[in-house]
Structures are given as C-alpha cells and as structure tokens.
Amino acid sequence: MNIFNFSEVERILVLGAHPDDEIIGPGGTIHRFSRKGKKVYVITCTCGGTAADRPEKMKSMVEKRRREMESTNRIFGITKRMILNYQSQEVYRAAYGTDQLHHQLIKLIREYKPELIFTHSRDNHRDHNAVYAITRESVFQASESILGYLGKPWPIAPIFYYGVEQELTEPNLIIQINKEDLEAKIKALETQLSQTREDYLKHFKQMVTARSQLWGAKFFGADKLAEPFYVNYRSPILIEE
C-alpha cells in the first residue's frame, strides 16, 4: 500500500454534472480540504431546472437549486462555484456538439489553477459520462500552448474519479475523512429540498453514511470513515487524516 501525502496541495477543483453530485460523491473530502484551509473550486454544469414537474416551473426551480447550492457552499467552505447553466440531459450535446463547454473548462482550469481535480467516473448517466470524458480532454488541452485567449497554460493535474449513486467498480484511492466531514456531507444533503423524489434524503443519507463506514473500516479500522475514488495507479492509495 502507498501512503499518498497531499498535504501540500492548496487548490482543488471539483466538477459535477448536477447541483448535488459533489455532495453525494466527494462531499466529505471537499469539507476535509476546506477545514484544512485549502481553496476548493466547484464547477456545476447544469442549473437544475429540469427537476421541475412542469416547464412553467423551471425558472423557479433554478432559483431554488441556486439557493441550495449557496447553502452547500457555506457548509463545505467552497471558495467559489461556477454554474454553467446547461440543462440536465444536455451536457453530452454541450460537450460534443460545439466547443463551448470544452473552452469554458479550459478557461476555468487555467483561472483556478488546480493542483488536484475531482470528476465523475463512468456510470449509467449520460451527463456524468460526458463530464467524465470532457474533463480529461480539457485538463490536457489546458496545459498546451494553444487558445491563448482562454488564459495561460496550466500543468496537468492528477484526476480523481468519484461515483455518485452507482458505485465505483475498482476504487484504488481511499481518502480518510472524519465525523465532522461526514456530518457536513449529511447537512449539505439536507439542503436539497427541491428534489422531487420522496425518499431522496433518506436514501442518500443512508447510502453516503454506509459507504463512508464501509471504506473507512475496510482500510483504516473500526469506526473510521473514508471515501473511495479511482486514479490511474496500480495499487490502492491510502490518504490518512
């Protein structure tokens, strides 16, 4: 096992397709970074309007989701969040129909200068898959001496892939979090009152709690908490508190 010391990382960037993805996936790790005085930048690709049950309610739903994201920012200590305002189910087209999203991400990577990036893993959601794929492309091209009007090139940062509702198939990087981090994650989930599924809060609160207990106990010991990720290393990497 490797012990990966990233205590010198000062800036991280988290990409999420939807307003609550960064909570369900790396929420505890986000809080861990911010409580240690690090800068945390979040890019949310969609505005959440399609959560409305009728088209005429989409505008008010967007405002609700924005307020919920602002609450999450305060709970997690997020330095800055950029909302790109695409509609759900349209991120794939935004990623591959034009250069717009690709160029937005290049510009933001060069502006935020992350030393570590968290993004979606591959799963059964087309928005997640689009963010998964375009993150790698944008990170690489943000490092190249091209598109100078989008900012100065920024070196390629390691990418940690997270799962949302669907579990990672082969996590090989485990980040230990503490009780305070998990409590912040639960508190952030409780702000998501615009979700239309009746069991949303109960479902995800139980899931993220069980997930953190499982990975914490498995790699760090009884009563420990952790979040799983995937990175292109050959053996599991443990990140201690």
Secondary structure, DSSP 8 states (H G I E B T S, - for coil): -EE---TT--EEEEEESSTTHHHHTTHHHHHHHHHTT-EEEEEEEE--GGGSSSGGGHHHHHHHHHHHHHHHHHHHT-SEEEEEEE-TT-HHHHHHSSSHHHHHHHHHHHHH--SEEEEE---S-HHHHHHHHHHHHHHHHHTSS--GGG-S------EEEE-SSS--SS--EEEEE-HHHHHHHHHHHTT-TT---TTHHHHHHHHHHHHHHHHHHHHH-TT-EEEEEB-S-SS-EEE--
